[in-house]
Amino acid sequence: MQQFELAPGAGALRYALLMLDDGSGRAIEVKIPRRHGLELTNGQVHPSNTLVDNLNVYDTWGLASLFINNQPIHVGTVLKVKGTIAEFRERQIELKRVFLVKDTNEEVAFWAGLARHRRDVLSKPWVLSLADMKVLDDQIEAETRKEEERKNARRAKYEVSKERKAENDEKRQRQAEKKRRLFDAGALKGSDVIKAPWE
């Protein structure tokens, strides 16, 4: 870990930012979503004040501190993080899980597992058979058809409600006109003209 701080401005209540050296010579920003507002007071018990269960972020007089499994984390600590790739100004990781790497043996075991995954999974070409492609194409076509049917149903519902509204408006207008004629029928001639006192 190179650096840890709260997000600037009003974002500090929502996120904390962790800068990690990923070994490539560049630092990568890790965004830690914090629980705030109603999420802390809605009666649910949460294991931490962030969306990552074993990670807590504390803010004391503007200084942020990070705790993993109730242990304080300092600059230079080796961490293993998992998350989704997001983009805000530049590429960053939105944190989902974090683990403390206790020693170099654990770090080397992680590197070995990463190399094994790259060799056994990532380096092999991913090829779909014609049958698999047909199944996927059929699924996509069915989903597209369903979405089109939903759009058409929404459009038809909107048209029906628009017609009903026009009918109701017309009915209200007829009723108002009928009332006006009824009131005007019993009125004295010229009572619809109200003159100002100076006229």
Residue pairs with C-beta under 8 A, 6 or more apart in sequence:
1 18
1 19
1 20
1 66
1 73
1 74
1 75
1 76
1 77
1 78
1 79
2 19
2 20
2 21
2 27
2 75
3 18
3 19
3 27
3 75
4 16
4 17
4 18
4 19
4 64
4 65
4 66
4 73
4 75
5 16
5 17
5 64
6 12
6 15
6 16
6 17
6 57
6 59
6 64
7 14
7 15
7 16
7 17
7 31
12 59
13 34
13 36
13 37
14 33
14 34
14 36
15 31
15 32
15 33
15 34
16 31
16 32
16 34
16 50
16 57
16 64
16 66
17 29
17 30
17 31
17 32
18 29
18 30
18 32
18 66
18 81
18 95
19 27
19 28
19 29
19 30
20 27
20 28
20 30
20 79
20 81
21 27
22 28
28 91
28 92
28 93
29 90
29 92
29 93
30 81
30 83
30 92
30 93
30 94
30 95
31 86
31 88
31 92
31 93
31 94
31 95
32 50
32 51
32 52
32 55
32 57
32 95
33 50
33 51
33 52
33 94
33 95
34 49
34 50
34 51
34 57
35 46
35 48
35 49
35 50
35 51
39 46
40 46
40 49
46 53
47 53
47 54
48 54
48 55
48 56
49 56
49 57
49 58
50 56
50 57
51 95
52 95
52 96
52 97
52 98
54 68
54 69
54 98
55 66
55 67
55 68
55 95
55 98
56 66
56 67
56 70
57 64
57 65
57 66
57 67
58 64
58 65
58 67
59 65
65 72
66 72
66 73
67 73
68 79
68 98
68 99
68 100
69 100
71 100
73 79
73 100
77 100
78 100
78 101
78 107
79 98
79 99
79 100
79 101
80 98
80 99
80 100
80 101
80 110
81 93
81 95
81 97
81 98
81 99
82 95
82 96
82 97
82 98
83 93
83 94
83 95
83 96
83 97
84 93
84 94
84 96
85 91
85 92
85 93
85 94
86 92
86 93
86 94
101 107
101 110
128 136
184 192
